[in-house]
Amino acid sequence: MKKLYLARYAQSPFGKLGNYPLESMLRDAGSKDLEGVDRRLVDHVAVAGLLAPILSDQSLIAGLVAMDPVYQNKSIKGVANACDSGGLAVLDCATQVLAGLAHVGLAIGVEKMHPLEGKLDSKKVGLALGTAAHPDDLFSPFTFPHAFAVIMDRYMKAYGWTEEDFAVIPPIFYDNASHNPLAHMHKQNEKLRVTPQAVLESYRLFTDPPLPLKLFECSQISDGWARILVCDEEGLQKLGIQKSEATLLSGFGQATDSLSIASRGENLLKPVGARRAYQTAMDMAGARRDDISLMEIHDCFSVMAPLSAEIMGFADPGKGLQYFKDGHANRDGKTPVNTSGGLIAKGHPIAATGVAMIGWTHQQLLGKVPAALQVKNAKLATTLNIGGPICSTVVTVQKPA
């Protein structure tokens, strides 16, 4: 397989971005921090904006990308697969390059979840996200918090964990976000003082029936965009980008489980598709678990943190929470997790998330993240980006170029 390179990552701040319409976000994603390269050399664009048809009344965001004269008449594809849409945008560019249809691909993820003016309509957002769930799993209006509260409850009962045990996870990510100036909750940790006790005391989302999920264990509703270039060696040379400014996309995988929670039975807590995507990516990269220096995982809700550690083989089923309790996921731990702040604290602009996870690990390997968050001697990084109720999964593996 020809080598694939990732370069020129950029993103907006994540959070409530006010009067920043979708078209402006896409224009910035396609142009900002690309000074010094000829953007006309981009052969293919993959753009993900999952909620744009519902929240922005726009189902053809590929056409919005082409509003930039540089990208008019290019190959531009909209991709959508729930919350791993951004990861799929990167994989779409990678497969275009591997197929010989492009030397330079541009992957963009974007989401405008807050209105341009006025107050956030959280129920509308909740119903929009519910379109990525099976009809049997719809809990109006907040399908996904409810679904993951059920998953968290099952995990606790199956393996004997408590809410106090789970409360160690959000403080790790909030602390990381306090050092990441682009994170949604960058300035909030000191104000909120997200300690394990604060997690336990935060708002409980579901009381009838009682379920364990609380506010600080949930990802943020965020606006934002993220983008990265995907090139082969010829594309990198055409753009004039040195390999020292790039990383190798050395492995990737994608797999999809059946949509309904009930259809997966006992495998709900042992996601088969996610494990397959992870193993495919690691095999492609010729890497082992012990080679991993850091990982960005899809902590849409805190239960995904231990499940991700188990999917990636850092813990046996039911033991993933101990990985966090033992400090292995901390910035100075054995294999740090979500040094960006993760979805819980960095933010979760749905379709931008997968690109941002890949971009953050790319920046880590290049030594370009804030000093307090930099993992020393990082040699290999993975991302695990999921969509739906642990349904579709994209995994990537990167190394320095």
C-alpha positions in Angstrom: 0.0 0.0 0.0 1.3 3.5 -0.9 2.1 5.7 2.1 -0.6 8.1 3.2 0.4 11.4 4.9 -1.7 13.8 7.0 -0.8 17.5 7.0 -1.9 21.0 7.8 -4.5 20.3 10.5 -6.6 23.2 11.6 -9.8 23.7 13.6 -12.0 26.5 15.0 -12.5 26.8 18.7 -15.2 24.4 19.9 -18.2 25.8 21.8 -21.0 28.3 21.3 -19.8 30.3 18.3 -22.7 32.7 17.9 -23.2 34.4 14.5 -21.0 32.1 12.5 -23.1 30.5 9.8 -22.4 27.1 8.2 -21.2 28.7 4.9 -18.6 30.8 6.7 -17.4 27.9 8.8 -16.9 25.8 5.6 -15.1 28.6 3.9 -12.7 29.0 6.8 -12.2 25.2 7.0 -11.1 25.1 3.4 -8.8 28.1 3.6 -7.5 29.0 7.0 -3.8 28.1 7.8 -3.3 26.9 4.2 -1.3 29.9 3.2 1.8 28.9 1.4 0.2 25.9 -0.4 -1.6 25.9 -3.7 -5.2 24.9 -2.7 -5.9 24.3 -6.4 -3.9 21.1 -6.1 -6.6 19.6 -3.9 -8.2 16.8 -6.0 -10.9 15.6 -3.7 -12.9 17.0 -0.7 -14.9 14.9 1.7 -17.1 17.0 4.0 -19.2 15.8 6.9 -22.0 17.9 8.5 -24.4 15.4 10.0 -27.0 17.8 11.5 -26.9 20.5 8.7 -30.1 19.2 7.0 -32.0 19.5 10.3 -30.4 22.4 12.2 -29.3 24.5 9.3 -31.8 23.5 6.6 -29.0 22.5 4.3 -28.6 19.0 2.9 -26.0 19.7 0.2 -23.0 21.0 2.1 -20.7 19.8 -0.7 -22.1 22.7 -2.7 -21.3 25.1 0.1 -17.7 24.0 -0.1 -17.7 24.7 -3.8 -18.8 28.3 -3.1 -15.1 28.9 -2.6 -13.9 29.4 -6.2 -10.8 27.3 -5.5 -12.9 24.2 -5.1 -15.5 24.8 -7.8 -15.9 21.8 -10.2 -13.8 19.5 -7.9 -14.7 16.1 -6.7 -16.6 16.9 -3.4 -18.5 14.3 -1.5 -20.7 14.7 1.5 -20.4 11.8 4.0 -22.5 11.0 7.0 -22.6 8.1 9.5 -23.7 9.7 12.8 -21.0 10.7 15.2 -18.1 9.1 13.3 -18.9 11.1 10.1 -15.7 13.1 10.5 -13.6 9.9 10.8 -15.3 8.7 7.6 -14.4 11.9 5.8 -10.7 11.2 6.5 -11.1 7.6 5.4 -12.9 8.7 2.2 -10.0 10.9 1.3 -7.5 8.1 2.1 -9.3 5.6 -0.2 -9.5 8.1 -3.0 -5.7 8.6 -2.8 -5.1 4.8 -2.5 -7.3 4.3 -5.5 -5.2 6.7 -7.6 -8.0 9.1 -8.0 -6.3 11.9 -6.1 -2.9 12.9 -4.8 -4.4 15.5 -2.3 -7.6 15.1 -0.4 -9.2 17.5 2.0 -11.3 16.1 4.9 -13.6 18.6 6.6 -16.0 18.1 9.5 -18.4 20.8 10.6 -21.4 21.3 12.8 -23.5 24.3 13.8 -25.5 23.1 16.8 -26.3 26.5 18.3 -28.6 28.9 16.5 -27.1 32.1 15.0 -29.2 34.1 17.4 -31.1 33.2 20.5 -31.1 30.3 22.9 -30.0 26.8 22.2 -33.0 24.5 21.5 -31.7 21.4 23.3 -34.8 19.4 22.6 -34.5 20.0 18.8 -30.8 18.9 19.0 -31.8 15.9 20.9 -34.5 14.9 18.4 -32.1 15.5 15.5 -29.5 13.2 17.1 -32.2 10.6 17.7 -32.5 10.1 13.9 -29.2 8.0 14.3 -31.0 5.5 16.5 -33.2 2.5 15.9 -37.0 3.1 16.4 -37.0 0.7 19.3 -34.4 2.8 21.1 -36.0 6.2 20.8 -36.4 8.0 24.1 -37.9 11.4 23.3 -36.5 13.9 23.3 -33.0 12.9 24.5 -32.3 9.5 22.8 -28.6 9.2 23.2 -28.2 10.4 26.8 -30.9 7.9 27.7 -29.4 5.1 25.6 -26.0 5.5 27.1 -27.4 5.8 30.6 -28.9 2.3 30.0 -25.5 1.1 28.7 -23.8 2.6 31.8 -26.3 1.0 34.1 -25.8 -2.4 32.5 -22.0 -2.0 32.7 -22.2 -1.2 36.4 -24.5 -4.1 37.2 -22.6 -6.6 35.0 -19.2 -5.8 36.5 -19.9 -4.5 40.0 -18.9 -0.8 39.5 -20.5 2.1 41.3 -21.3 5.8 40.4 -18.4 6.8 42.7 -16.0 4.7 40.6 -17.2 6.3 37.4 -16.8 9.8 38.9 -13.0 9.7 38.4 -13.3 10.0 34.6 -14.7 13.5 33.9 -12.1 15.4 36.1 -9.3 13.9 34.0 -10.7 15.3 30.8 -11.8 18.7 32.3 -8.3 19.2 33.6 -6.9 18.5 30.2 -9.3 20.9 28.5 -8.2 23.6 30.9 -4.9 23.6 29.1 -6.4 23.4 25.6 -7.4 27.0 24.4 -9.6 25.6 21.7 -11.7 23.4 24.0 -15.3 24.2 24.7 -14.7 24.0 28.5 -11.3 25.6 28.4 -12.1 28.3 31.0 -14.8 26.3 32.9 -12.8 23.8 35.0 -11.7 26.4 37.6 -15.2 27.8 37.7 -17.0 24.5 37.9 -14.3 22.7 39.9 -15.0 19.3 38.3 -13.9 17.0 41.0 -15.2 13.4 41.5 -17.6 14.8 44.2 -18.8 17.5 41.8 -19.5 14.8 39.2 -21.6 12.9 41.8 -23.5 16.1 42.7 -24.2 17.3 39.2 -27.6 17.1 37.7 -29.0 13.6 37.3 -30.6 13.3 33.9 -33.0 10.4 34.4 -34.9 9.6 37.6 -37.9 7.7 36.3 -36.6 5.0 36.1 -33.5 6.0 37.9 -30.3 5.7 35.8 -26.8 6.7 36.7 -25.8 9.3 34.1 -25.1 12.8 35.3 -24.5 16.1 33.6 -20.7 16.2 34.0 -20.5 12.7 32.4 -22.0 14.0 29.1 -20.3 15.5 26.1 -20.9 19.2 25.2 -23.2 20.6 22.6 -20.7 22.4 20.4 -20.3 24.4 17.2 -17.0 24.0 15.3 -15.1 22.8 12.3 -11.9 20.7 11.8 -10.0 19.8 8.7 -6.9 18.0 7.6 -5.1 17.2 4.3 -4.6 13.5 3.2 -1.9 13.1 0.6 0.4 10.5 -1.0 4.0 11.3 -1.4 3.5 13.0 -4.8 0.8 15.2 -3.3 3.0 16.2 -0.4 5.8 17.2 -2.8 3.4 19.2 -5.0 2.2 21.1 -2.0 5.8 21.8 -0.9 5.1 20.2 2.6 8.1 18.6 4.3 7.7 15.2 5.8 8.8 16.6 9.1 5.5 18.6 9.0 3.4 15.5 8.3 2.4 12.2 10.0 1.8 8.8 8.4 -1.7 7.5 8.4 -0.3 4.0 8.8 -3.5 2.1 9.6 -7.3 2.6 9.6 -10.4 0.5 9.9 -14.2 0.8 9.9 -16.9 -1.6 10.9 -20.6 -1.3 11.7 -22.7 -3.3 14.2 -26.5 -3.6 13.9 -28.3 -0.5 15.0 -30.7 -1.5 17.8 -29.4 -2.1 21.3 -31.4 -5.2 21.8 -30.1 -6.8 18.6 -26.6 -7.1 20.0 -27.5 -9.0 23.1 -24.5 -9.8 25.3 -22.2 -8.2 22.8 -23.5 -4.7 23.7 -20.7 -4.4 26.3 -18.2 -6.1 24.0 -18.7 -4.2 20.7 -17.7 -6.6 17.9 -17.6 -4.1 15.1 -15.5 -1.6 17.1 -13.0 -4.4 18.0 -12.8 -5.4 14.4 -12.2 -1.8 13.2 -9.4 -1.5 15.8 -7.8 -4.8 14.9 -8.0 -3.9 11.2 -6.2 -0.6 11.8 -3.5 -2.1 14.0 -2.8 -4.9 11.6 -2.6 -2.5 8.7 -0.1 -0.4 10.7 1.9 -3.4 11.8 1.5 -2.2 15.4 0.8 -3.7 18.8 -1.1 -2.4 21.7 2.2 -1.7 23.6 3.4 0.5 20.8 0.6 3.1 21.5 1.8 6.3 23.1 -1.6 8.0 23.4 -5.1 7.7 22.3 -8.2 9.9 21.6 -11.4 8.0 22.3 -15.1 8.8 21.8 -16.2 9.7 25.3 -19.7 11.0 24.3 -20.6 9.7 27.7 -18.3 8.5 30.4 -19.1 4.8 30.0 -17.3 4.9 26.7 -14.0 5.5 28.4 -13.7 2.1 30.0 -15.3 0.4 27.0 -12.7 2.0 24.7 -9.9 0.8 26.9 -11.4 -2.7 26.6 -11.9 -2.4 22.9 -8.3 -1.5 22.4 -7.0 -4.3 24.6 -5.7 -2.2 27.5 -8.1 -4.0 29.9 -10.2 -7.2 29.9 -14.0 -6.9 29.7 -15.3 -5.2 32.8 -11.8 -4.0 33.9 -11.5 -0.8 31.8 -12.6 1.5 34.6 -9.6 0.3 36.7 -7.3 1.7 34.0 -8.6 5.2 34.8 -8.7 4.7 38.5 -5.1 3.6 38.4 -4.0 6.8 36.7 -2.9 5.1 33.4 -5.0 7.5 31.3 -3.6 10.7 32.9 -1.3 12.9 31.0 1.7 11.4 32.9 0.1 7.9 32.8 1.1 4.7 30.9 -0.9 5.6 27.8 -2.7 9.0 28.1 -6.3 9.2 27.0 -8.0 12.3 25.6 -5.2 14.8 26.3 -7.4 17.2 24.2 -10.1 17.2 26.8 -12.2 14.7 24.9 -15.8 15.1 23.9 -16.8 15.7 27.5 -14.7 18.8 27.9 -13.1 19.6 24.5 -16.5 19.6 23.0 -18.5 17.5 20.5 -19.5 19.3 17.3 -20.8 16.0 15.9 -19.3 15.7 12.4 -16.2 17.6 13.3 -15.3 15.3 16.2 -13.7 12.5 14.2 -11.5 14.9 12.2 -10.5 16.7 15.4 -9.5 13.5 17.1 -7.2 12.6 14.2 -6.0 16.2 14.1 -5.1 16.3 17.8 -3.1 13.1 17.7 -1.4 14.4 14.5 -0.4 17.5 16.5 0.8 15.4 19.4 3.1 13.4 17.2 4.5 16.7 15.7 5.0 18.2 19.2 2.6 21.0 18.4 0.1 20.9 21.3 0.3 23.1 24.4 3.3 22.2 26.5 1.2 21.0 29.5 -0.6 18.5 27.3 2.4 17.2 25.2 3.0 13.5 25.6 6.8 13.0 25.7 8.4 10.8 23.0 5.1 10.0 21.3 5.7 7.4 18.6 2.3 6.1 17.7 -1.2 7.4 18.3 -4.7 5.9 17.8 -8.2 7.3 17.6 -11.5 5.5 18.2 -14.5 7.4 16.8 -17.9 5.9 17.1 -21.3 6.7 15.7 -24.7 5.9 17.2 -25.1 3.5 20.2 -21.6 2.0 19.7 -22.8 1.1 16.2 -20.4 2.4 13.5 -16.7 2.8 14.4 -13.7 4.4 12.7 -10.2 3.7 14.1 -7.0 5.3 12.9 -3.3 4.8 13.6 -0.7 7.5 13.1 3.1 7.6 13.3 5.6 10.4 12.6 6.5 10.7 9.0 
